[in-house]
Amino acid sequence: MTTLLSPEIDTVGELTDRCDRCGAAAKLEVTLTSGGDLAFCGHHANRMHAEIARVASKVRVEEGFVWAGK
């Protein structure tokens, strides 16, 4: 049986990165369990919430943004 752990989720005041998918302002940053970081705009963060939760060790969400993966 495989047990999935939920990523650590922190709320931060403001993110300055751009979405790695489309270049829009990032609302969510992810530290991957395999190493490295990714940033997502609100649209892509919510669209890909299940995939993000599976591969993330840590998630930083911009204050005021409601992430579907929370």
DSSP file (Angstrom, degrees, kcal/mol; ACC not computed):
  #  RESIDUE AA STRUCTURE BP1 BP2  ACC     N-H-->O    O-->H-N    N-H-->O    O-->H-N    TCO  KAPPA ALPHA  PHI   PSI    X-CA   Y-CA   Z-CA
    1    1 A M              0   0    0      0, 0.0     2,-0.5     0, 0.0     0, 0.0   0.000 360.0 360.0 360.0 131.8    0.0    0.0    0.0
    2    2 A T        -     0   0    0      2,-0.0     2,-0.5     0, 0.0     0, 0.0  -0.825 360.0-154.1 -97.4 131.1    1.3    3.4   -1.0
    3    3 A T        -     0   0    0     -2,-0.5     2,-0.5     2,-0.0     0, 0.0  -0.915   5.9-151.2-106.3 125.3    0.7    6.3    1.4
    4    4 A L        -     0   0    0     -2,-0.5     2,-0.4     0, 0.0    50,-0.0  -0.816   8.5-148.3 -95.6 131.8    0.7    9.8   -0.1
    5    5 A L        -     0   0    0     -2,-0.5    -2,-0.0    49,-0.1     0, 0.0  -0.777  17.7-119.9 -96.9 142.8    1.7   12.7    2.1
    6    6 A S        -     0   0    0     -2,-0.4    48,-0.1     1,-0.1     3,-0.1  -0.566  33.5-110.2 -77.3 143.1    0.2   16.1    1.7
    7    7 A P        -     0   0    0      0, 0.0     2,-0.3     0, 0.0    51,-0.2  -0.374  34.0-100.2 -69.9 153.6    2.6   18.9    0.9
    8    8 A E  E     -a   58   0A   0     49,-2.1    51,-3.2    -2,-0.1     2,-0.5  -0.592  42.0-154.3 -68.4 131.5    3.4   21.5    3.5
    9    9 A I  E     +a   59   0A   0     -2,-0.3     2,-0.3    49,-0.2    51,-0.2  -0.959  15.3 179.3-119.6 124.0    1.3   24.6    2.6
   10   10 A D  E     -a   60   0A   0     49,-2.9    51,-3.0    -2,-0.5     2,-0.5  -0.922  21.2-138.5-119.8 146.4    2.3   28.2    3.6
   11   11 A T  E     -a   61   0A   0     -2,-0.3     2,-0.3    49,-0.2    51,-0.2  -0.904  23.8-171.3-102.5 132.2    0.6   31.4    2.8
   12   12 A V  E     -a   62   0A   0     49,-2.5    51,-3.0    -2,-0.5     3,-0.1  -0.873  30.1-120.6-122.7 156.2    2.9   34.3    1.8
   13   13 A G  S    S-     0   0    0     -2,-0.3     2,-0.3     1,-0.2    -1,-0.1   0.921  88.0  -7.9 -61.9 -48.6    2.1   38.0    1.4
   14   14 A E        -     0   0    0     48,-0.1     2,-0.4    -3,-0.0    -1,-0.2  -0.989  56.7-145.7-154.6 141.1    3.2   38.4   -2.3
   15   15 A L        -     0   0    0     -2,-0.3    11,-0.0    11,-0.3    47,-0.0  -0.869   6.0-170.3-106.0 143.4    4.9   36.3   -4.9
   16   16 A T        +     0   0    0     -2,-0.4    -1,-0.1     9,-0.1    11,-0.0   0.510  53.5  99.9-110.8  -7.6    7.1   37.9   -7.5
   17   17 A D        -     0   0    0      8,-0.1     9,-2.3     1,-0.1     2,-0.3  -0.188  67.4-123.5 -73.4 170.5    7.7   35.0   -9.9
   18   18 A R  B     -D   25   0B   0      7,-0.2     7,-0.2    21,-0.1    21,-0.2  -0.840  36.6 -88.2-112.0 152.9    5.9   34.4  -13.2
   19   19 A C     >  -     0   0    0      5,-3.6     4,-1.5    -2,-0.3    21,-0.3  -0.372  26.8-144.4 -60.7 130.9    3.9   31.3  -14.1
   20   20 A D  T  4 S+     0   0    0     19,-2.9    -1,-0.2     1,-0.2    20,-0.1   0.614  98.1  49.0 -73.0 -12.2    6.1   28.7  -15.7
   21   21 A R  T  4 S-     0   0    0     18,-0.3    -1,-0.2     3,-0.1    19,-0.1   0.847 134.4  -1.1 -92.4 -41.2    3.2   27.7  -18.1
   22   22 A C  T  4 S-     0   0    0      2,-0.1    -2,-0.2     0, 0.0    18,-0.1   0.534  88.6-113.3-133.0 -10.1    2.0   31.1  -19.4
   23   23 A G     <  +     0   0    0     -4,-1.5     3,-0.1     1,-0.3    -3,-0.1   0.438  67.7 136.2  89.0  -0.7    4.1   33.9  -17.9
   24   24 A A  S    S-     0   0    0      1,-0.2    -5,-3.6    -6,-0.1    -1,-0.3  -0.254  71.1 -68.9 -71.3 167.7    1.2   35.5  -15.9
   25   25 A A  B     -D   18   0B   0     -7,-0.2    17,-0.4     1,-0.1    -7,-0.2  -0.359  58.6-115.7 -59.5 132.1    1.8   36.6  -12.3
   26   26 A A        +     0   0    0     -9,-2.3   -11,-0.3    15,-0.2    15,-0.3  -0.469  34.7 174.5 -73.4 139.7    2.4   33.6  -10.0
   27   27 A K  S    S+     0   0    0     13,-2.8    35,-2.8     1,-0.3     2,-0.3   0.435  73.1  34.9-114.1 -11.3   -0.2   32.9   -7.3
   28   28 A L  E     -CB  40  61A   0     12,-1.8    12,-3.0    33,-0.2     2,-0.4  -0.991  61.7-164.5-149.3 134.6    1.4   29.6   -6.2
   29   29 A E  E     -CB  39  60A   0     31,-2.6    31,-3.1    -2,-0.3     2,-0.4  -0.959  12.2-158.7-120.6 141.9    5.0   28.3   -6.0
   30   30 A V  E     -CB  38  59A   0      8,-3.3     8,-2.2    -2,-0.4     2,-0.6  -0.963  13.7-153.8-125.4 133.4    5.9   24.7   -5.6
   31   31 A T  E     -CB  37  58A   0     27,-2.9    26,-3.3    -2,-0.4    27,-1.5  -0.946  30.7-135.6 -99.5 121.6    9.0   22.9   -4.3
   32   32 A L  E >   - B   0  56A   0      4,-2.5     3,-1.4    -2,-0.6    24,-0.3  -0.475   9.3-131.4 -80.1 146.2    9.0   19.5   -6.0
   33   33 A T  T 3  S+     0   0    0     22,-2.8    -1,-0.1     1,-0.3    23,-0.1   0.798 112.1  53.2 -63.7 -27.2    9.8   16.3   -4.0
   34   34 A S  T 3  S-     0   0    0     21,-0.4    -1,-0.3     1,-0.2     2,-0.1   0.484 127.4 -90.9 -85.1  -3.5   12.3   15.5   -6.8
   35   35 A G  S <  S+     0   0    0     -3,-1.4    -1,-0.2     1,-0.3    -2,-0.1  -0.011  82.5  67.7 105.3 148.6   14.0   18.9   -6.5
   36   36 A G        -     0   0    0     -4,-0.1    -4,-2.5    -3,-0.1     2,-0.3  -0.212  66.1-100.3  95.9 171.2   13.5   22.2   -8.1
   37   37 A D  E     -C   31   0A   0     -6,-0.2     2,-0.3    -2,-0.1    -6,-0.2  -0.943  23.8-168.3-132.4 151.0   10.7   24.8   -8.0
   38   38 A L  E     -C   30   0A   0     -8,-2.2    -8,-3.3    -2,-0.3     2,-0.4  -0.964   8.7-150.8-134.4 153.6    7.8   25.7  -10.2
   39   39 A A  E     -C   29   0A   0     -2,-0.3   -19,-2.9   -10,-0.2     2,-0.4  -0.961  12.4-169.9-125.3 145.5    5.5   28.7  -10.2
   40   40 A F  E     -C   28   0A   0    -12,-3.0   -13,-2.8    -2,-0.4   -12,-1.8  -0.988  19.9-128.8-135.9 142.6    1.9   28.8  -11.4
   41   41 A C     >  -     0   0    0     -2,-0.4     4,-2.5   -15,-0.3     5,-0.2  -0.274  45.6 -95.0 -72.4 173.3   -0.7   31.5  -12.1
   42   42 A G  H  > S+     0   0    0    -17,-0.4     4,-2.2     1,-0.2     5,-0.3   0.901 123.7  52.0 -59.9 -42.9   -4.1   31.1  -10.4
   43   43 A H  H  > S+     0   0    0      1,-0.2     4,-2.3     2,-0.2    -1,-0.2   0.951 115.5  38.9 -60.0 -52.2   -5.6   29.5  -13.5
   44   44 A H  H  > S+     0   0    0      2,-0.2     4,-2.0     1,-0.2    -1,-0.2   0.844 112.7  57.0 -71.4 -33.2   -2.9   26.9  -13.9
   45   45 A A  H  < S+     0   0    0     -4,-2.5    -1,-0.2     2,-0.2    -2,-0.2   0.926 114.6  38.0 -62.4 -44.2   -2.6   26.2  -10.2
   46   46 A N  H >< S+     0   0    0     -4,-2.2     3,-1.0    -5,-0.2     4,-0.2   0.865 114.8  53.5 -76.2 -36.1   -6.3   25.4   -9.9
   47   47 A R  H 3< S+     0   0    0     -4,-2.3     3,-0.2    -5,-0.3    -2,-0.2   0.856 120.7  32.8 -64.7 -34.6   -6.4   23.5  -13.2
   48   48 A M  T 3X S+     0   0    0     -4,-2.0     4,-2.6    -5,-0.2    -1,-0.2   0.077  80.6 124.9-109.7  22.2   -3.5   21.3  -12.2
   49   49 A H  H <> S+     0   0    0     -3,-1.0     4,-2.3     1,-0.2     5,-0.2   0.842  73.3  49.4 -56.5 -40.3   -4.1   21.1   -8.4
   50   50 A A  H  > S+     0   0    0     -4,-0.2     4,-1.4    -3,-0.2    -1,-0.2   0.922 113.4  46.0 -67.2 -43.1   -4.2   17.3   -8.2
   51   51 A E  H  > S+     0   0    0      2,-0.2     4,-1.4    -3,-0.2    -2,-0.2   0.900 112.6  51.2 -65.5 -40.9   -1.0   16.9  -10.1
   52   52 A I  H  X S+     0   0    0     -4,-2.6     4,-1.4     1,-0.2     3,-0.5   0.933 108.0  51.6 -61.3 -46.7    0.7   19.6   -8.0
   53   53 A A  H  < S+     0   0    0     -4,-2.3    -1,-0.2     1,-0.2    -2,-0.2   0.822 108.3  53.4 -61.8 -31.3   -0.3   18.0   -4.7
   54   54 A R  H  < S+     0   0    0     -4,-1.4    -1,-0.2     1,-0.2    -2,-0.2   0.825 118.8  31.5 -72.9 -31.6    1.1   14.7   -5.9
   55   55 A V  H  < S+     0   0    0     -4,-1.4   -22,-2.8    -3,-0.5   -21,-0.4   0.464  98.6  98.1-108.2  -2.4    4.6   16.0   -6.7
   56   56 A A  E  <  - B   0  32A   0     -4,-1.4   -24,-0.3   -24,-0.3     3,-0.1  -0.672  38.5-179.7 -94.9 139.8    5.0   18.9   -4.2
   57   57 A S  E    S+     0   0A   0    -26,-3.3   -49,-2.1     1,-0.4     2,-0.3   0.663  84.1  16.6 -97.4 -26.6    6.9   18.7   -0.9
   58   58 A K  E     -aB   8  31A   0    -27,-1.5   -27,-2.9   -51,-0.2     2,-0.4  -0.995  64.6-165.2-147.5 140.3    6.0   22.4   -0.2
   59   59 A V  E     -aB   9  30A   0    -51,-3.2   -49,-2.9    -2,-0.3     2,-0.5  -0.994   4.1-161.7-127.7 130.8    3.5   24.8   -1.6
   60   60 A R  E     -aB  10  29A   0    -31,-3.1   -31,-2.6    -2,-0.4     2,-0.4  -0.966  12.2-166.3-112.5 121.4    3.5   28.6   -1.1
   61   61 A V  E     -aB  11  28A   0    -51,-3.0   -49,-2.5    -2,-0.5   -33,-0.2  -0.904  23.3-117.5-111.4 131.9    0.2   30.3   -1.8
   62   62 A E  E >   -a   12   0A   0    -35,-2.8     3,-2.3    -2,-0.4   -49,-0.2  -0.456  42.7 -97.0 -67.3 136.2   -0.2   34.1   -2.2
   63   63 A E  T 3  S+     0   0    0    -51,-3.0    -1,-0.1     1,-0.3     3,-0.1  -0.267 110.9  23.9 -53.9 132.7   -2.4   35.6    0.4
   64   64 A G  T 3  S+     0   0    0      1,-0.3     2,-0.4    -3,-0.1    -1,-0.3   0.187  94.1 115.4  94.4 -16.1   -6.0   36.1   -0.9
   65   65 A F    <   -     0   0    0     -3,-2.3     2,-0.8   -38,-0.1    -1,-0.3  -0.750  57.5-146.5 -89.3 132.0   -5.7   33.3   -3.6
   66   66 A V        -     0   0    0     -2,-0.4     2,-0.4    -3,-0.1   -20,-0.0  -0.870  14.3-158.8-100.7 109.9   -7.9   30.3   -3.1
   67   67 A W    >   -     0   0    0     -2,-0.8     3,-1.6     1,-0.1   -21,-0.1  -0.754  16.4-142.6 -92.5 132.5   -6.2   27.2   -4.3
   68   68 A A  T 3  S+     0   0    0     -2,-0.4    -1,-0.1     1,-0.3   -22,-0.1   0.690  98.9  62.9 -64.8 -19.4   -8.4   24.2   -5.2
   69   69 A G  T 3         0   0    0      1,-0.2    -1,-0.3   -24,-0.1   -23,-0.0   0.476 360.0 360.0 -85.4  -2.1   -5.7   21.9   -3.8
   70   70 A K    <         0   0    0     -3,-1.6    -1,-0.2   -61,-0.0    -2,-0.1   0.447 360.0 360.0 -81.3 360.0   -6.0   23.2   -0.2
